[in-house]
Amino acid sequence: MTTLADRTLPIKPSVTLAIAAKAGKLRSEGVDVVNFSAGEPDFDTPERIKAAAVEALKRGMTKYTDVKGIEPLRKAIAEKYQREYGLAYRKDEVLVSCGAKHSLYNLFQAAVNPGDEVLIPAPYWVSYSDMALLAGGVPKIIQTTEATDFRIRAQQLADTLSPRTRVFVLNSPCNPTGASYDKDELLAIAKVIDKHKCLIIADDIYEKIVYDAFQVHNLVQLSPSLRDRTIIVNGVSKTYAMTGWRIGYALGSEDIISAAAKIQSQSTSNPTSIAQAAALEAIGGPQDDVAMMVGEFQKRRNVIVERLNAIDGIHCLKPQGAFYVFPNISAFIGKTANRKKLGSPCDVADYLLEEAKVAAVPGEDFGSKAHIRLSYATSRENIEEGCRRMRDALGKIR
Ligand SMILES: *Cc1c(COP(=O)(O)O)cnc(C)c1O
């Protein structure tokens, strides 16, 4: 047997993969599966953005760029934060990477020492804890429930912070819950953090995907004293339907950004040149396409929340952002379906796939034993059909 590095050992294979593989197999056999498992917008990348990439290609923009990303893009990112939040970042305080996931990976590598604690509110996006582990860190989970709309209370944070805390991760709007922190909550969190020395990683990837005129605020804007130890992570994947282009970025003080850039320089170097040209158009160009997509997501959210709550045994909050719902399905756990006992969200997701041909992501990967995640980045017809199928299948559980 091959000898593997110790660092691979704590990284757990995702339970989601088994369901995804099964759904893929069913589809390849011609079964009509309603797919609620996508982690990306179903829209195509807007034409203006594609055209910018084609233009860059024709211009011969096919060579290495600056490791940190082309200057016009880093400037456009800094200008965006100036324009929208009144925050001033120099271009050397911006690092463009191969997706926000890569930005986060570089930052964990640059900031976390073995034994350092990384505070992660749950339910959480799947990769934070594994990235922390890969850097030798110790993930510390702060649990939340529907009782606080899946948002941590400042007091919970105060109780969990310790001298060993190195990083606090805040993802708002949140994947998988859609939970979004308002101004007062952010101020309360800032007040607690102010008494500590830890870094804050603010994962703002769903910043533009918010509903009902929800006002997005930024921790640094509300609490300027946190600027030097907050790193803002964002990207074009979710806002502009550009998941395949792989462009994300980080803004923060020059020391941490330079350290992350050094790590990037010894792994991927610059992100794809043409994709950077596309991201420049995405961020710097007209934003009408974003409003169109968000408007459609909001209609879908309204439909899916209403249909799910009409199903006996399901309780689903109405999220303020992102494109996921995180219904509570604990009423079905411990029950029997198709002569099998449902012991976990994974079993429920498995049953939904087999019985209803509906693909959902079980909550375990996000740190929950009571929920499943449904993405509504799919047509309203699919949402109606999928919810009908779920109602019928769940109605058979005794
Ligand atoms: C999708 C996602 C990312 C990563 O996006 P990239 O495609 O790598 O830019 C990061 N954080 C959260 C919460 C996400 O949902």
The ligand as an SDF file (V2000), in Angstrom:
LIG
                    3D

 15 15  0  0  0  0  0  0  0  0999 V2000
  -19.3630   28.4250   -3.5630 C   0  0  0  0  0  0  0  0  0  0  0  0
  -18.7590   28.8760   -2.2780 C   0  0  0  0  0  0  0  0  0  0  0  0
  -17.3960   29.2470   -2.1920 C   0  0  0  0  0  0  0  0  0  0  0  0
  -16.3960   29.0320   -3.2980 C   0  0  0  0  0  0  0  0  0  0  0  0
  -16.6710   29.6360   -4.4820 O   0  0  0  0  0  0  0  0  0  0  0  0
  -15.6270   29.6130   -5.6830 P   0  0  0  0  0  0  0  0  0  0  0  0
  -16.3600   29.0080   -6.8270 O   0  0  0  0  0  0  0  0  0  0  0  0
  -14.4310   28.8350   -5.2740 O   0  0  0  0  0  0  0  0  0  0  0  0
  -15.3000   31.0510   -5.9170 O   0  0  0  0  0  0  0  0  0  0  0  0
  -16.9210   29.7520   -1.0040 C   0  0  0  0  0  0  0  0  0  0  0  0
  -17.7180   29.8750    0.0770 N   0  0  0  0  0  0  0  0  0  0  0  0
  -19.0090   29.5180    0.0390 C   0  0  0  0  0  0  0  0  0  0  0  0
  -19.8280   29.6790    1.2520 C   0  0  0  0  0  0  0  0  0  0  0  0
  -19.5760   28.9960   -1.1300 C   0  0  0  0  0  0  0  0  0  0  0  0
  -20.8600   28.5970   -1.1410 O   0  0  0  0  0  0  0  0  0  0  0  0
  1  2  1  0
  2  3  1  0
  2 14  2  0
  3  4  1  0
  3 10  2  0
  4  5  1  0
  5  6  1  0
  6  7  2  0
  6  8  1  0
  6  9  1  0
 10 11  1  0
 11 12  2  0
 12 13  1  0
 12 14  1  0
 14 15  1  0
M  END
$$$$
